[in-house]
């Protein structure tokens, strides 16, 4: 229950796949309960929901553990759910735990079966169970959301806003664009927003992220197909995000086959633990292998002038060339231009004063309390 609500069923499925802990060959310890008694492995055959903790020498209900917070009846006082059952001389307690038809255990068992068997149904079978009208409306609604998201992605615009409720004058680019599309297309108007089912509007942040991830995967797949088996150069740089985590951006530079022109494509962004040359090399190689790109095809590499990128010993440039000797290094032209501008600005008194003032202001603001 510590997981977000939308992730709990996925966590439960993971537990169901691992199945309950039933160490049938374990040498169960004996203890004095009006005579020496111990847990019996034969109970596993009779009660499929039963699991045993070797560490605690106690029995638990696997199903109630997963769904005890989903049933209205309080099962917190049951030993099979809370501290564990250890009274081996009272096997009748197993029947008591199961209880009647509406007991907490049976309600949890019903949810367990629905979750376990519901995953086995394919999407095609699910579609067969709905009418053609519902399916057609769903497709229209989905295509409308995809069209709006593709437009925003192409323009590099933000999707969401702080307040997206119906009272807000501006609900964010995605919802406003879908609203505009809704007012200009009668077919879409009939199946979106208030005319859509409450649980299938396809406008939630989770749905937006799913569609965005699909677009990203399809775009990357197209880039890899366009490159094919050709040679390429890598362009890389790292920067920390707003949470101060280091991110490595990797781009590919290659000759596009049909147009016979040089193109640069963004391949991906990956988190790195630190900015040492070894960590950056590992991140680059992992990203290339993930997309089935052979490092032996690298014919060029371009970075900025940082020591961990272009130094002569154990830097990123040297490590890459150790794997691929033909990967020649070229200093980033944008950083070269920056260095030239800095050198020229240092000769101009007004520029020196301006940037000195900026430095002071940034220091003052940077160490001030948040206002």
Number of C-alpha atoms within 10 A of each C-alpha: 12 6 10 8 9 9 11 14 15 13 13 18 16 11 13 16 9 9 12 18 16 19 14 14 7 11 12 16 11 13 14 10 13 7 9 11 15 18 21 13 16 9 15 17 11 10 13 13 19 19 21 23 13 15 6 11 15 18 23 23 25 22 25 25 16 22 20 19 14 13 16 10 14 11 19 13 9 16 18 23 21 14 14 17 20 18 16 19 15 10 12 9 15 16 10 11 18 17 13 12 9 11 17 22 25 18 20 23 19 14 16 20 11 11 16 14 9 10 10 8 9 9 9 8 9 9 12 10 9 10 9 11 9 11 14 12 17 19 13 16 23 18 14 20 23 18 14 19 24 15 13 16 15 8 9 9 12 11 18 16 14 9 12 14 10 8 8 11 10 15 19 16 17 21 21 17 20 22 17 11 17 18 12 11 10 10 13 20 18 15 21 24 19 10 11 16 12 9 7 14 18 22 16 11 11 11 15 18 12 11 18 16 12 12 16 15 12 12 14 17 14 12 18 18 10 15 19 12 11 15 18 23 20 24 21 19 17 19 14 12 10 7 6 8 13 17 20 19 18 20 17 22 21 21 17 16 12 7 8 9 9 10 11 16 16 16 20 15 17 15 16 18 11 13 16 15 21 16 13 26 18 12 20 22 14 15 17 16 11 10 13 10 20 15 20 14 15 24 19 23 23 22 21 19 15 11 15 19 24 20 14 12 11 17 19 25 25 21 18 25 17 12 12 16 14 15 23 16 18 15 14 17 12 11 13 13 11 12 13 11 11 13 11 11 14 13 10 10 9 11 14 14 12 10 13 12 12 12 11 11 11 12 11 11 10 10 8 9 7 6 3
